[in-house]
Amino acid sequence: MEDKRKRSRAAVNMDKIAELDSHWNEVMELAVKYGFITQAYGGTATLATHKNQLEAFRAENYIQRQRDMNNIDMEEAQE
């Protein structure tokens, strides 16, 4: 009977991982710049479109979160 726990012989290209991970700060800077981060902790981030953030957080919380987390004013100008 074949051992189902047989280890994979695939090897991960660690140089490729390092190359891709070297772009993390660039990606995070863009996510902050455009307000897509909904939470971040320990080298991970949750991203969401603005439409989805608005639906999840509702207008008042969405506006406040964008101000606090991304320094973006999303409040519509009052005339």
C-alpha positions as CSV (number, residue, x, y, z in Angstrom):
1,M,0.0,0.0,0.0
2,E,1.4,3.4,-1.0
3,D,2.1,5.8,1.9
4,K,-0.4,8.7,1.5
5,R,1.9,10.9,3.6
6,K,4.7,10.7,1.1
7,R,6.5,14.0,1.0
8,S,6.5,16.1,-2.1
9,R,9.8,16.4,-3.9
10,A,9.0,19.9,-5.2
11,A,11.6,22.5,-4.1
12,V,10.6,26.1,-3.6
13,N,12.7,28.7,-5.5
14,M,13.8,30.8,-2.5
15,D,15.4,33.4,-4.8
16,K,12.1,34.0,-6.4
17,I,10.4,34.3,-3.1
18,A,13.0,37.0,-2.0
19,E,12.5,38.8,-5.3
20,L,8.7,38.9,-5.0
21,D,8.8,39.8,-1.3
22,S,11.1,42.6,-2.0
23,H,8.1,44.4,-3.5
24,W,6.0,44.2,-0.3
25,N,6.8,47.8,0.8
26,E,5.9,49.1,-2.6
27,V,2.6,47.3,-2.6
28,M,1.8,48.4,0.9
29,E,2.6,52.1,0.1
30,L,0.2,51.9,-2.9
31,A,-2.5,50.3,-0.8
32,V,-2.2,53.1,1.8
33,K,-2.0,55.8,-0.9
34,Y,-5.2,54.6,-2.5
35,G,-7.0,53.7,0.7
36,F,-7.4,49.9,0.2
37,I,-6.1,48.7,3.6
38,T,-8.9,47.8,6.1
39,Q,-6.5,46.3,8.7
40,A,-2.9,45.4,9.0
41,Y,-0.8,43.5,11.5
42,G,2.5,41.6,11.6
43,G,3.4,41.8,8.0
44,T,-0.1,41.0,6.7
45,A,-2.9,43.3,5.4
46,T,-6.5,42.9,4.5
47,L,-7.5,44.9,1.4
48,A,-10.9,45.9,0.1
49,T,-12.3,48.1,-2.6
50,H,-13.8,51.4,-1.5
51,K,-17.3,50.2,-2.6
52,N,-16.9,47.1,-0.3
53,Q,-15.5,49.2,2.5
54,L,-18.5,51.5,2.3
55,E,-20.9,48.6,2.3
56,A,-19.2,46.9,5.3
57,F,-18.5,50.0,7.5
58,R,-21.3,52.4,6.5
59,A,-20.7,56.0,5.5
60,E,-19.7,57.6,8.9
61,N,-17.3,54.8,9.9
62,Y,-15.9,54.5,6.3
63,I,-15.1,58.3,6.2
64,Q,-13.5,58.1,9.7
65,R,-11.4,55.0,8.8
66,Q,-10.1,56.6,5.6
67,R,-9.1,59.7,7.5
68,D,-7.5,57.8,10.4
69,M,-5.8,55.0,8.5
70,N,-4.9,56.6,5.1
71,N,-5.2,60.4,5.6
72,I,-7.8,60.6,2.9
73,D,-10.9,62.8,3.2
74,M,-13.8,61.0,1.7
75,E,-16.5,63.2,3.0
76,E,-18.6,65.0,0.3
77,A,-18.3,68.8,0.4
78,Q,-21.3,70.5,1.9
79,E,-22.7,73.4,-0.1
